[in-house]
């Protein structure tokens, strides 16, 4: 089970942490806040870069080197 998720330079999430509780968790928020990016980060965490629709150069936060990207 995944208890937390920390994103560093993953798209618009420069330094963001999320905590999850046992059971079902909902991700909700306004449009363009990064909800889909969080689910994409889970996919990257489990399956690696091959599961992304774009290259790592396009996923890392603008103007940052790929080496700084962390999930």
Predicted model as a PDB file, atoms N, CA, C, CB and O in Angstrom, pLDDT in the B-factor column:
MODEL        1                                                                  
ATOM      1  N   UNK A   1       0.841  -1.176   0.000  1.00 80.00           N  
ATOM      2  CA  UNK A   1       0.000   0.000   0.000  1.00 80.00           C  
ATOM      3  C   UNK A   1       0.887   1.241   0.000  1.00 80.00           C  
ATOM      4  CB  UNK A   1      -0.957  -0.003   1.217  1.00 80.00           C  
ATOM      5  O   UNK A   1       1.938   1.270   0.641  1.00 80.00           O  
ATOM      6  N   UNK A   2       0.458   2.242  -0.712  1.00 86.00           N  
ATOM      7  CA  UNK A   2       1.183   3.511  -0.765  1.00 86.00           C  
ATOM      8  C   UNK A   2       0.593   4.433   0.301  1.00 86.00           C  
ATOM      9  CB  UNK A   2       1.098   4.165  -2.198  1.00 86.00           C  
ATOM     10  O   UNK A   2      -0.601   4.730   0.278  1.00 86.00           O  
ATOM     11  N   UNK A   3       1.429   4.882   1.231  1.00 92.00           N  
ATOM     12  CA  UNK A   3       0.973   5.749   2.315  1.00 92.00           C  
ATOM     13  C   UNK A   3       1.186   7.218   2.019  1.00 92.00           C  
ATOM     14  CB  UNK A   3       1.677   5.390   3.590  1.00 92.00           C  
ATOM     15  O   UNK A   3       0.464   8.075   2.530  1.00 92.00           O  
ATOM     16  N   UNK A   4       2.190   7.512   1.185  1.00 94.00           N  
ATOM     17  CA  UNK A   4       2.471   8.911   0.860  1.00 94.00           C  
ATOM     18  C   UNK A   4       3.105   8.991  -0.522  1.00 94.00           C  
ATOM     19  CB  UNK A   4       3.398   9.557   1.926  1.00 94.00           C  
ATOM     20  O   UNK A   4       3.606   8.000  -1.053  1.00 94.00           O  
ATOM     21  N   UNK A   5       3.072  10.176  -1.082  1.00 94.00           N  
ATOM     22  CA  UNK A   5       3.651  10.434  -2.394  1.00 94.00           C  
ATOM     23  C   UNK A   5       4.323  11.798  -2.334  1.00 94.00           C  
ATOM     24  CB  UNK A   5       2.564  10.377  -3.530  1.00 94.00           C  
ATOM     25  O   UNK A   5       3.701  12.784  -1.938  1.00 94.00           O  
ATOM     26  N   UNK A   6       5.579  11.855  -2.723  1.00 96.00           N  
ATOM     27  CA  UNK A   6       6.301  13.130  -2.750  1.00 96.00           C  
ATOM     28  C   UNK A   6       6.755  13.374  -4.186  1.00 96.00           C  
ATOM     29  CB  UNK A   6       7.530  13.125  -1.754  1.00 96.00           C  
ATOM     30  O   UNK A   6       7.422  12.533  -4.788  1.00 96.00           O  
ATOM     31  N   UNK A   7       6.390  14.525  -4.723  1.00 95.00           N  
ATOM     32  CA  UNK A   7       6.754  14.891  -6.080  1.00 95.00           C  
ATOM     33  C   UNK A   7       7.740  16.051  -6.034  1.00 95.00           C  
ATOM     34  CB  UNK A   7       5.500  15.261  -6.912  1.00 95.00           C  
ATOM     35  O   UNK A   7       7.494  17.061  -5.375  1.00 95.00           O  
ATOM     36  N   UNK A   8       8.842  15.899  -6.731  1.00 96.00           N  
ATOM     37  CA  UNK A   8       9.840  16.950  -6.842  1.00 96.00           C  
ATOM     38  C   UNK A   8      10.110  17.197  -8.319  1.00 96.00           C  
ATOM     39  CB  UNK A   8      11.148  16.571  -6.086  1.00 96.00           C  
ATOM     40  O   UNK A   8      10.613  16.320  -9.020  1.00 96.00           O  
ATOM     41  N   UNK A   9       9.780  18.381  -8.782  1.00 95.00           N  
ATOM     42  CA  UNK A   9       9.949  18.790 -10.179  1.00 95.00           C  
ATOM     43  C   UNK A   9       9.213  17.858 -11.139  1.00 95.00           C  
ATOM     44  CB  UNK A   9      11.430  18.832 -10.537  1.00 95.00           C  
ATOM     45  O   UNK A   9       9.715  17.565 -12.224  1.00 95.00           O  
ATOM     46  N   UNK A  10       8.054  17.403 -10.756  1.00 94.00           N  
ATOM     47  CA  UNK A  10       7.202  16.589 -11.632  1.00 94.00           C  
ATOM     48  C   UNK A  10       6.087  17.492 -12.132  1.00 94.00           C  
ATOM     49  CB  UNK A  10       6.624  15.319 -10.883  1.00 94.00           C  
ATOM     50  O   UNK A  10       5.134  17.783 -11.409  1.00 94.00           O  
ATOM     51  N   UNK A  11       6.217  17.928 -13.375  1.00 93.00           N  
ATOM     52  CA  UNK A  11       5.300  18.898 -13.995  1.00 93.00           C  
ATOM     53  C   UNK A  11       5.182  20.152 -13.120  1.00 93.00           C  
ATOM     54  CB  UNK A  11       3.896  18.260 -14.218  1.00 93.00           C  
ATOM     55  O   UNK A  11       6.200  20.776 -12.819  1.00 93.00           O  
ATOM     56  N   UNK A  12       3.992  20.528 -12.712  1.00 89.00           N  
ATOM     57  CA  UNK A  12       3.833  21.771 -11.936  1.00 89.00           C  
ATOM     58  C   UNK A  12       4.086  21.589 -10.448  1.00 89.00           C  
ATOM     59  CB  UNK A  12       2.446  22.323 -12.132  1.00 89.00           C  
ATOM     60  O   UNK A  12       4.087  22.567  -9.701  1.00 89.00           O  
ATOM     61  N   UNK A  13       4.300  20.361 -10.008  1.00 92.00           N  
ATOM     62  CA  UNK A  13       4.550  20.093  -8.595  1.00 92.00           C  
ATOM     63  C   UNK A  13       6.057  20.157  -8.328  1.00 92.00           C  
ATOM     64  CB  UNK A  13       3.973  18.705  -8.182  1.00 92.00           C  
ATOM     65  O   UNK A  13       6.778  19.189  -8.569  1.00 92.00           O  
ATOM     66  N   UNK A  14       6.516  21.290  -7.835  1.00 93.00           N  
ATOM     67  CA  UNK A  14       7.946  21.499  -7.607  1.00 93.00           C  
ATOM     68  C   UNK A  14       8.408  20.765  -6.351  1.00 93.00           C  
ATOM     69  CB  UNK A  14       8.258  23.000  -7.488  1.00 93.00           C  
ATOM     70  O   UNK A  14       9.447  20.105  -6.368  1.00 93.00           O  
ATOM     71  N   UNK A  15       7.658  20.873  -5.278  1.00 95.00           N  
ATOM     72  CA  UNK A  15       7.983  20.178  -4.033  1.00 95.00           C  
ATOM     73  C   UNK A  15       6.675  19.955  -3.290  1.00 95.00           C  
ATOM     74  CB  UNK A  15       9.015  20.994  -3.154  1.00 95.00           C  
ATOM     75  O   UNK A  15       6.254  20.805  -2.505  1.00 95.00           O  
ATOM     76  N   UNK A  16       6.027  18.816  -3.532  1.00 93.00           N  
ATOM     77  CA  UNK A  16       4.694  18.571  -2.999  1.00 93.00           C  
ATOM     78  C   UNK A  16       4.618  17.198  -2.383  1.00 93.00           C  
ATOM     79  CB  UNK A  16       3.638  18.719  -4.085  1.00 93.00           C  
ATOM     80  O   UNK A  16       5.151  16.239  -2.942  1.00 93.00           O  
ATOM     81  N   UNK A  17       3.972  17.082  -1.250  1.00 95.00           N  
ATOM     82  CA  UNK A  17       3.786  15.798  -0.579  1.00 95.00           C  
ATOM     83  C   UNK A  17       2.303  15.542  -0.354  1.00 95.00           C  
ATOM     84  CB  UNK A  17       4.550  15.761   0.761  1.00 95.00           C  
ATOM     85  O   UNK A  17       1.530  16.462  -0.089  1.00 95.00           O  
ATOM     86  N   UNK A  18       1.925  14.281  -0.464  1.00 93.00           N  
ATOM     87  CA  UNK A  18       0.544  13.860  -0.254  1.00 93.00           C  
ATOM     88  C   UNK A  18       0.556  12.673   0.703  1.00 93.00           C  
ATOM     89  CB  UNK A  18      -0.159  13.491  -1.610  1.00 93.00           C  
ATOM     90  O   UNK A  18       1.380  11.768   0.567  1.00 93.00           O  
ATOM     91  N   UNK A  19      -0.350  12.680   1.662  1.00 94.00           N  
ATOM     92  CA  UNK A  19      -0.493  11.583   2.627  1.00 94.00           C  
ATOM     93  C   UNK A  19      -1.824  10.885   2.344  1.00 94.00           C  
ATOM     94  CB  UNK A  19      -0.429  12.110   4.119  1.00 94.00           C  
ATOM     95  O   UNK A  19      -2.832  11.537   2.075  1.00 94.00           O  
ATOM     96  N   UNK A  20      -1.814   9.562   2.406  1.00 93.00           N  
ATOM     97  CA  UNK A  20      -3.017   8.782   2.140  1.00 93.00           C  
ATOM     98  C   UNK A  20      -3.369   7.942   3.356  1.00 93.00           C  
ATOM     99  CB  UNK A  20      -2.828   7.885   0.901  1.00 93.00           C  
ATOM    100  O   UNK A  20      -2.492   7.510   4.103  1.00 93.00           O  
ATOM    101  N   UNK A  21      -4.655   7.719   3.542  1.00 94.00           N  
ATOM    102  CA  UNK A  21      -5.141   6.909   4.654  1.00 94.00           C  
ATOM    103  C   UNK A  21      -5.517   5.530   4.133  1.00 94.00           C  
ATOM    104  CB  UNK A  21      -6.353   7.586   5.356  1.00 94.00           C  
ATOM    105  O   UNK A  21      -5.691   5.365   2.926  1.00 94.00           O  
ATOM    106  N   UNK A  22      -5.647   4.538   5.003  1.00 93.00           N  
ATOM    107  CA  UNK A  22      -6.084   3.213   4.548  1.00 93.00           C  
ATOM    108  C   UNK A  22      -7.468   3.305   3.911  1.00 93.00           C  
ATOM    109  CB  UNK A  22      -6.101   2.206   5.727  1.00 93.00           C  
ATOM    110  O   UNK A  22      -8.296   4.116   4.326  1.00 93.00           O  
ATOM    111  N   UNK A  23      -7.709   2.487   2.920  1.00 92.00           N  
ATOM    112  CA  UNK A  23      -8.998   2.484   2.235  1.00 92.00           C  
ATOM    113  C   UNK A  23      -8.959   3.327   0.975  1.00 92.00           C  
ATOM    114  CB  UNK A  23     -10.091   2.990   3.160  1.00 92.00           C  
ATOM    115  O   UNK A  23      -7.903   3.498   0.366  1.00 92.00           O  
ATOM    116  N   UNK A  24     -10.088   3.841   0.591  1.00 93.00           N  
ATOM    117  CA  UNK A  24     -10.219   4.636  -0.632  1.00 93.00           C  
ATOM    118  C   UNK A  24      -9.953   6.102  -0.314  1.00 93.00           C  
ATOM    119  CB  UNK A  24     -11.630   4.461  -1.264  1.00 93.00           C  
ATOM    120  O   UNK A  24     -10.464   6.644   0.666  1.00 93.00           O  
ATOM    121  N   UNK A  25      -9.142   6.733  -1.162  1.00 93.00           N  
ATOM    122  CA  UNK A  25      -8.843   8.163  -1.033  1.00 93.00           C  
ATOM    123  C   UNK A  25      -9.307   8.859  -2.301  1.00 93.00           C  
ATOM    124  CB  UNK A  25      -7.313   8.413  -0.782  1.00 93.00           C  
ATOM    125  O   UNK A  25      -9.179   8.311  -3.395  1.00 93.00           O  
ATOM    126  N   UNK A  26      -9.836  10.047  -2.161  1.00 92.00           N  
ATOM    127  CA  UNK A  26     -10.283  10.835  -3.304  1.00 92.00           C  
ATOM    128  C   UNK A  26      -9.336  12.014  -3.506  1.00 92.00           C  
ATOM    129  CB  UNK A  26     -11.741  11.329  -3.101  1.00 92.00           C  
ATOM    130  O   UNK A  26      -8.885  12.646  -2.551  1.00 92.00           O  
ATOM    131  N   UNK A  27      -9.050  12.290  -4.773  1.00 91.00           N  
ATOM    132  CA  UNK A  27      -8.243  13.460  -5.130  1.00 91.00           C  
ATOM    133  C   UNK A  27      -9.186  14.421  -5.819  1.00 91.00           C  
ATOM    134  CB  UNK A  27      -7.004  13.085  -6.055  1.00 91.00           C  
ATOM    135  O   UNK A  27      -9.721  14.122  -6.886  1.00 91.00           O  
ATOM    136  N   UNK A  28      -9.388  15.575  -5.209  1.00 92.00           N  
ATOM    137  CA  UNK A  28     -10.306  16.547  -5.795  1.00 92.00           C  
ATOM    138  C   UNK A  28      -9.728  17.942  -5.677  1.00 92.00           C  
ATOM    139  CB  UNK A  28     -11.682  16.480  -5.118  1.00 92.00           C  
ATOM    140  O   UNK A  28      -8.894  18.213  -4.813  1.00 92.00           O  
ATOM    141  N   UNK A  29     -10.177  18.815  -6.547  1.00 90.00           N  
ATOM    142  CA  UNK A  29      -9.712  20.195  -6.538  1.00 90.00           C  
ATOM    143  C   UNK A  29     -10.189  20.913  -7.782  1.00 90.00           C  
ATOM    144  CB  UNK A  29      -8.187  20.255  -6.439  1.00 90.00           C  
ATOM    145  O   UNK A  29     -10.846  20.323  -8.640  1.00 90.00           O  
ATOM    146  N   UNK A  30      -9.862  22.159  -7.872  1.00 92.00           N  
ATOM    147  CA  UNK A  30     -10.269  22.988  -9.014  1.00 92.00           C  
ATOM    148  C   UNK A  30      -9.577  22.515 -10.288  1.00 92.00           C  
ATOM    149  CB  UNK A  30      -9.945  24.478  -8.752  1.00 92.00           C  
ATOM    150  O   UNK A  30      -8.610  21.756 -10.240  1.00 92.00           O  
ATOM    151  N   UNK A  31     -10.085  22.975 -11.420  1.00 92.00           N  
ATOM    152  CA  UNK A  31      -9.465  22.661 -12.706  1.00 92.00           C  
ATOM    153  C   UNK A  31      -8.043  23.196 -12.767  1.00 92.00           C  
ATOM    154  CB  UNK A  31     -10.294  23.237 -13.856  1.00 92.00           C  
ATOM    155  O   UNK A  31      -7.733  24.239 -12.192  1.00 92.00           O  
ATOM    156  N   UNK A  32      -7.181  22.468 -13.471  1.00 87.00           N  
ATOM    157  CA  UNK A  32      -5.787  22.870 -13.704  1.00 87.00           C  
ATOM    158  C   UNK A  32      -4.952  22.960 -12.426  1.00 87.00           C  
ATOM    159  CB  UNK A  32      -5.758  24.200 -14.404  1.00 87.00           C  
ATOM    160  O   UNK A  32      -3.990  23.727 -12.372  1.00 87.00           O  
ATOM    161  N   UNK A  33      -5.303  22.195 -11.410  1.00 86.00           N  
ATOM    162  CA  UNK A  33      -4.533  22.227 -10.164  1.00 86.00           C  
ATOM    163  C   UNK A  33      -3.513  21.084 -10.103  1.00 86.00           C  
ATOM    164  CB  UNK A  33      -5.478  22.150  -8.958  1.00 86.00           C  
ATOM    165  O   UNK A  33      -2.606  21.117  -9.272  1.00 86.00           O  
ATOM    166  N   UNK A  34      -3.651  20.071 -10.976  1.00 87.00           N  
ATOM    167  CA  UNK A  34      -2.670  19.002 -11.053  1.00 87.00           C  
ATOM    168  C   UNK A  34      -3.159  17.636 -10.603  1.00 87.00           C  
ATOM    169  CB  UNK A  34      -1.505  19.369 -10.254  1.00 87.00           C  
ATOM    170  O   UNK A  34      -2.348  16.781 -10.250  1.00 87.00           O  
ATOM    171  N   UNK A  35      -4.474  17.412 -10.606  1.00 91.00           N  
ATOM    172  CA  UNK A  35      -5.009  16.116 -10.176  1.00 91.00           C  
ATOM    173  C   UNK A  35      -4.560  14.993 -11.113  1.00 91.00           C  
ATOM    174  CB  UNK A  35      -6.544  16.167 -10.115  1.00 91.00           C  
ATOM    175  O   UNK A  35      -4.140  13.933 -10.650  1.00 91.00           O  
ATOM    176  N   UNK A  36      -4.643  15.211 -12.390  1.00 92.00           N  
ATOM    177  CA  UNK A  36      -4.215  14.207 -13.362  1.00 92.00           C  
ATOM    178  C   UNK A  36      -2.719  13.957 -13.258  1.00 92.00           C  
ATOM    179  CB  UNK A  36      -4.579  14.646 -14.782  1.00 92.00           C  
ATOM    180  O   UNK A  36      -2.260  12.833 -13.460  1.00 92.00           O  
ATOM    181  N   UNK A  37      -1.968  14.984 -12.948  1.00 91.00           N  
ATOM    182  CA  UNK A  37      -0.526  14.835 -12.772  1.00 91.00           C  
ATOM    183  C   UNK A  37      -0.222  13.898 -11.608  1.00 91.00           C  
ATOM    184  CB  UNK A  37       0.135  16.206 -12.541  1.00 91.00           C  
ATOM    185  O   UNK A  37       0.744  13.138 -11.671  1.00 91.00           O  
ATOM    186  N   UNK A  38      -1.017  13.935 -10.558  1.00 91.00           N  
ATOM    187  CA  UNK A  38      -0.815  13.046  -9.419  1.00 91.00           C  
ATOM    188  C   UNK A  38      -1.037  11.599  -9.852  1.00 91.00           C  
ATOM    189  CB  UNK A  38      -1.764  13.420  -8.253  1.00 91.00           C  
ATOM    190  O   UNK A  38      -0.244  10.726  -9.497  1.00 91.00           O  
ATOM    191  N   UNK A  39      -2.089  11.330 -10.604  1.00 91.00           N  
ATOM    192  CA  UNK A  39      -2.328   9.965 -11.072  1.00 91.00           C  
ATOM    193  C   UNK A  39      -1.239   9.537 -12.056  1.00 91.00           C  
ATOM    194  CB  UNK A  39      -3.718   9.856 -11.732  1.00 91.00           C  
ATOM    195  O   UNK A  39      -0.851   8.368 -12.072  1.00 91.00           O  
ATOM    196  N   UNK A  40      -0.747  10.451 -12.865  1.00 93.00           N  
ATOM    197  CA  UNK A  40       0.362  10.146 -13.779  1.00 93.00           C  
ATOM    198  C   UNK A  40       1.631   9.815 -12.978  1.00 93.00           C  
ATOM    199  CB  UNK A  40       0.624  11.343 -14.742  1.00 93.00           C  
ATOM    200  O   UNK A  40       2.408   8.952 -13.386  1.00 93.00           O  
ATOM    201  N   UNK A  41       1.839  10.480 -11.867  1.00 94.00           N  
ATOM    202  CA  UNK A  41       2.994  10.201 -11.013  1.00 94.00           C  
ATOM    203  C   UNK A  41       2.897   8.796 -10.424  1.00 94.00           C  
ATOM    204  CB  UNK A  41       3.098  11.245  -9.884  1.00 94.00           C  
ATOM    205  O   UNK A  41       3.911   8.106 -10.316  1.00 94.00           O  
ATOM    206  N   UNK A  42       1.696   8.360 -10.043  1.00 91.00           N  
ATOM    207  CA  UNK A  42       1.508   6.989  -9.576  1.00 91.00           C  
ATOM    208  C   UNK A  42       1.898   5.995 -10.674  1.00 91.00           C  
ATOM    209  CB  UNK A  42       0.042   6.762  -9.138  1.00 91.00           C  
ATOM    210  O   UNK A  42       2.579   5.004 -10.409  1.00 91.00           O  
ATOM    211  N   UNK A  43       1.468   6.264 -11.886  1.00 93.00           N  
ATOM    212  CA  UNK A  43       1.806   5.393 -13.015  1.00 93.00           C  
ATOM    213  C   UNK A  43       3.309   5.331 -13.210  1.00 93.00           C  
ATOM    214  CB  UNK A  43       1.127   5.882 -14.303  1.00 93.00           C  
ATOM    215  O   UNK A  43       3.867   4.256 -13.430  1.00 93.00           O  
ATOM    216  N   UNK A  44       3.964   6.475 -13.129  1.00 93.00           N  
ATOM    217  CA  UNK A  44       5.423   6.534 -13.253  1.00 93.00           C  
ATOM    218  C   UNK A  44       6.097   5.772 -12.115  1.00 93.00           C  
ATOM    219  CB  UNK A  44       5.903   7.997 -13.267  1.00 93.00           C  
ATOM    220  O   UNK A  44       7.087   5.073 -12.333  1.00 93.00           O  
ATOM    221  N   UNK A  45       5.570   5.904 -10.919  1.00 92.00           N  
ATOM    222  CA  UNK A  45       6.116   5.221  -9.748  1.00 92.00           C  
ATOM    223  C   UNK A  45       6.073   3.703  -9.926  1.00 92.00           C  
ATOM    224  CB  UNK A  45       5.344   5.627  -8.487  1.00 92.00           C  
ATOM    225  O   UNK A  45       7.040   3.012  -9.608  1.00 92.00           O  
ATOM    226  N   UNK A  46       4.972   3.195 -10.426  1.00 92.00           N  
ATOM    227  CA  UNK A  46       4.774   1.749 -10.535  1.00 92.00           C  
ATOM    228  C   UNK A  46       5.437   1.162 -11.787  1.00 92.00           C  
ATOM    229  CB  UNK A  46       3.286   1.431 -10.546  1.00 92.00           C  
ATOM    230  O   UNK A  46       6.070   0.109 -11.716  1.00 92.00           O  
ATOM    231  N   UNK A  47       5.293   1.845 -12.941  1.00 94.00           N  
ATOM    232  CA  UNK A  47       5.726   1.267 -14.214  1.00 94.00           C  
ATOM    233  C   UNK A  47       6.955   1.925 -14.823  1.00 94.00           C  
ATOM    234  CB  UNK A  47       4.614   1.340 -15.187  1.00 94.00           C  
ATOM    235  O   UNK A  47       7.500   1.413 -15.800  1.00 94.00           O  
ATOM    236  N   UNK A  48       7.403   3.044 -14.273  1.00 92.00           N  
ATOM    237  CA  UNK A  48       8.575   3.714 -14.807  1.00 92.00           C  
ATOM    238  C   UNK A  48       8.261   4.622 -15.984  1.00 92.00           C  
ATOM    239  CB  UNK A  48       9.587   2.703 -15.216  1.00 92.00           C  
ATOM    240  O   UNK A  48       7.098   4.843 -16.320  1.00 92.00           O  
ATOM    241  N   UNK A  49       9.306   5.144 -16.603  1.00 91.00           N  
ATOM    242  CA  UNK A  49       9.165   6.147 -17.657  1.00 91.00           C  
ATOM    243  C   UNK A  49       8.438   5.617 -18.887  1.00 91.00           C  
ATOM    244  CB  UNK A  49      10.523   6.658 -18.060  1.00 91.00           C  
ATOM    245  O   UNK A  49       7.828   6.394 -19.621  1.00 91.00           O  
ATOM    246  N   UNK A  50       8.492   4.313 -19.123  1.00 91.00           N  
ATOM    247  CA  UNK A  50       7.833   3.764 -20.318  1.00 91.00           C  
ATOM    248  C   UNK A  50       6.314   3.938 -20.282  1.00 91.00           C  
ATOM    249  CB  UNK A  50       8.170   2.287 -20.465  1.00 91.00           C  
ATOM    250  O   UNK A  50       5.664   3.873 -21.325  1.00 91.00           O  
ATOM    251  N   UNK A  51       5.743   4.157 -19.099  1.00 90.00           N  
ATOM    252  CA  UNK A  51       4.299   4.323 -18.957  1.00 90.00           C  
ATOM    253  C   UNK A  51       3.841   5.758 -19.218  1.00 90.00           C  
ATOM    254  CB  UNK A  51       3.871   3.899 -17.572  1.00 90.00           C  
ATOM    255  O   UNK A  51       2.642   6.006 -19.348  1.00 90.00           O  
ATOM    256  N   UNK A  52       4.769   6.694 -19.296  1.00 91.00           N  
ATOM    257  CA  UNK A  52       4.407   8.093 -19.530  1.00 91.00           C  
ATOM    258  C   UNK A  52       4.058   8.319 -20.999  1.00 91.00           C  
ATOM    259  CB  UNK A  52       5.555   9.027 -19.106  1.00 91.00           C  
ATOM    260  O   UNK A  52       4.594   7.658 -21.887  1.00 91.00           O  
ATOM    261  N   UNK A  53       3.161   9.254 -21.233  1.00 90.00           N  
ATOM    262  CA  UNK A  53       2.775   9.604 -22.602  1.00 90.00           C  
ATOM    263  C   UNK A  53       3.850  10.439 -23.281  1.00 90.00           C  
ATOM    264  CB  UNK A  53       1.447  10.360 -22.607  1.00 90.00           C  
ATOM    265  O   UNK A  53       3.932  10.472 -24.509  1.00 90.00           O  
ATOM    266  N   UNK A  54       4.674  11.115 -22.486  1.00 91.00           N  
ATOM    267  CA  UNK A  54       5.711  12.009 -23.003  1.00 91.00           C  
ATOM    268  C   UNK A  54       7.068  11.589 -22.449  1.00 91.00           C  
ATOM    269  CB  UNK A  54       5.405  13.487 -22.635  1.00 91.00           C  
ATOM    270  O   UNK A  54       7.154  10.752 -21.551  1.00 91.00           O  
ATOM    271  N   UNK A  55       8.105  12.172 -22.988  1.00 91.00           N  
ATOM    272  CA  UNK A  55       9.448  11.874 -22.498  1.00 91.00           C  
ATOM    273  C   UNK A  55       9.662  12.544 -21.140  1.00 91.00           C  
ATOM    274  CB  UNK A  55      10.522  12.343 -23.515  1.00 91.00           C  
ATOM    275  O   UNK A  55       8.918  13.449 -20.763  1.00 91.00           O  
ATOM    276  N   UNK A  56      10.673  12.098 -20.418  1.00 90.00           N  
ATOM    277  CA  UNK A  56      10.994  12.710 -19.131  1.00 90.00           C  
ATOM    278  C   UNK A  56      11.351  14.185 -19.286  1.00 90.00           C  
ATOM    279  CB  UNK A  56      12.145  11.964 -18.466  1.00 90.00           C  
ATOM    280  O   UNK A  56      11.093  14.978 -18.381  1.00 90.00           O  
ATOM    281  N   UNK A  57      11.940  14.562 -20.417  1.00 91.00           N  
ATOM    282  CA  UNK A  57      12.258  15.967 -20.662  1.00 91.00           C  
ATOM    283  C   UNK A  57      11.005  16.838 -20.663  1.00 91.00           C  
ATOM    284  CB  UNK A  57      12.994  16.117 -21.988  1.00 91.00           C  
ATOM    285  O   UNK A  57      11.057  18.011 -20.291  1.00 91.00           O  
ATOM    286  N   UNK A  58       9.880  16.260 -21.082  1.00 91.00           N  
ATOM    287  CA  UNK A  58       8.622  17.009 -21.104  1.00 91.00           C  
ATOM    288  C   UNK A  58       7.865  16.924 -19.784  1.00 91.00           C  
ATOM    289  CB  UNK A  58       7.741  16.503 -22.223  1.00 91.00           C  
ATOM    290  O   UNK A  58       6.974  17.735 -19.532  1.00 91.00           O  
ATOM    291  N   UNK A  59       8.205  15.962 -18.947  1.00 91.00           N  
ATOM    292  CA  UNK A  59       7.509  15.771 -17.670  1.00 91.00           C  
ATOM    293  C   UNK A  59       8.149  16.580 -16.548  1.00 91.00           C  
ATOM    294  CB  UNK A  59       7.494  14.295 -17.296  1.00 91.00           C  
ATOM    295  O   UNK A  59       7.453  17.062 -15.653  1.00 91.00           O  
ATOM    296  N   UNK A  60       9.468  16.731 -16.591  1.00 92.00           N  
ATOM    297  CA  UNK A  60      10.156  17.487 -15.548  1.00 92.00           C  
ATOM    298  C   UNK A  60       9.718  18.952 -15.608  1.00 92.00           C  
ATOM    299  CB  UNK A  60      11.700  17.367 -15.703  1.00 92.00           C  
ATOM    300  O   UNK A  60       9.435  19.470 -16.688  1.00 92.00           O  
ATOM    301  N   UNK A  61       9.662  19.617 -14.456  1.00 91.00           N  
ATOM    302  CA  UNK A  61       9.265  21.018 -14.386  1.00 91.00           C  
ATOM    303  C   UNK A  61      10.112  21.858 -15.336  1.00 91.00           C  
ATOM    304  CB  UNK A  61       9.390  21.544 -12.948  1.00 91.00           C  
ATOM    305  O   UNK A  61      11.324  21.665 -15.435  1.00 91.00           O  
ATOM    306  N   UNK A  62       9.471  22.780 -16.024  1.00 87.00           N  
ATOM    307  CA  UNK A  62      10.124  23.629 -17.024  1.00 87.00           C  
ATOM    308  C   UNK A  62      11.433  24.210 -16.503  1.00 87.00           C  
ATOM    309  CB  UNK A  62       9.192  24.757 -17.449  1.00 87.00           C  
ATOM    310  O   UNK A  62      11.505  24.724 -15.387  1.00 87.00           O  
ATOM    311  N   UNK A  63      12.450  24.116 -17.327  1.00 89.00           N  
ATOM    312  CA  UNK A  63      13.768  24.686 -17.057  1.00 89.00           C  
ATOM    313  C   UNK A  63      14.573  23.939 -16.002  1.00 89.00           C  
ATOM    314  CB  UNK A  63      13.614  26.098 -16.633  1.00 89.00           C  
ATOM    315  O   UNK A  63      15.561  24.471 -15.497  1.00 89.00           O  
ATOM    316  N   UNK A  64      14.172  22.717 -15.660  1.00 92.00           N  
ATOM    317  CA  UNK A  64      14.912  21.912 -14.681  1.00 92.00           C  
ATOM    318  C   UNK A  64      15.498  20.692 -15.393  1.00 92.00           C  
ATOM    319  CB  UNK A  64      13.985  21.473 -13.488  1.00 92.00           C  
ATOM    320  O   UNK A  64      14.889  20.178 -16.331  1.00 92.00           O  
ATOM    321  N   UNK A  65      16.661  20.225 -14.965  1.00 92.00           N  
ATOM    322  CA  UNK A  65      17.232  19.022 -15.567  1.00 92.00           C  
ATOM    323  C   UNK A  65      16.457  17.774 -15.115  1.00 92.00           C  
ATOM    324  CB  UNK A  65      18.730  18.892 -15.195  1.00 92.00           C  
ATOM    325  O   UNK A  65      15.918  17.739 -14.009  1.00 92.00           O  
ATOM    326  N   UNK A  66      16.410  16.770 -15.967  1.00 92.00           N  
ATOM    327  CA  UNK A  66      15.700  15.525 -15.666  1.00 92.00           C  
ATOM    328  C   UNK A  66      16.230  14.888 -14.382  1.00 92.00           C  
ATOM    329  CB  UNK A  66      15.831  14.538 -16.836  1.00 92.00           C  
ATOM    330  O   UNK A  66      15.481  14.215 -13.674  1.00 92.00           O  
ATOM    331  N   UNK A  67      17.487  15.088 -14.081  1.00 92.00           N  
ATOM    332  CA  UNK A  67      18.089  14.481 -12.885  1.00 92.00           C  
ATOM    333  C   UNK A  67      17.453  14.967 -11.584  1.00 92.00           C  
ATOM    334  CB  UNK A  67      19.575  14.772 -12.854  1.00 92.00           C  
ATOM    335  O   UNK A  67      17.617  14.321 -10.549  1.00 92.00           O  
ATOM    336  N   UNK A  68      16.736  16.082 -11.610  1.00 93.00           N  
ATOM    337  CA  UNK A  68      16.081  16.602 -10.398  1.00 93.00           C  
ATOM    338  C   UNK A  68      14.696  16.018 -10.165  1.00 93.00           C  
ATOM    339  CB  UNK A  68      15.974  18.103 -10.478  1.00 93.00           C  
ATOM    340  O   UNK A  68      14.142  16.160  -9.074  1.00 93.00           O  
ATOM    341  N   UNK A  69      14.129  15.363 -11.170  1.00 92.00           N  
ATOM    342  CA  UNK A  69      12.782  14.792 -11.065  1.00 92.00           C  
ATOM    343  C   UNK A  69      12.794  13.633 -10.079  1.00 92.00           C  
ATOM    344  CB  UNK A  69      12.268  14.319 -12.453  1.00 92.00           C  
ATOM    345  O   UNK A  69      13.630  12.734 -10.180  1.00 92.00           O  
ATOM    346  N   UNK A  70      11.868  13.654  -9.128  1.00 93.00           N  
ATOM    347  CA  UNK A  70      11.740  12.584  -8.131  1.00 93.00           C  
ATOM    348  C   UNK A  70      10.263  12.305  -7.853  1.00 93.00           C  
ATOM    349  CB  UNK A  70      12.477  12.964  -6.817  1.00 93.00           C  
ATOM    350  O   UNK A  70       9.452  13.225  -7.744  1.00 93.00           O  
ATOM    351  N   UNK A  71       9.939  11.037  -7.741  1.00 92.00           N  
ATOM    352  CA  UNK A  71       8.586  10.616  -7.345  1.00 92.00           C  
ATOM    353  C   UNK A  71       8.750   9.611  -6.240  1.00 92.00           C  
ATOM    354  CB  UNK A  71       7.767  10.012  -8.550  1.00 92.00           C  
ATOM    355  O   UNK A  71       7.760   9.095  -5.723  1.00 92.00           O  
TER     356      UNK A  71                                                      
ENDMDL                                                                          
END                                                                             
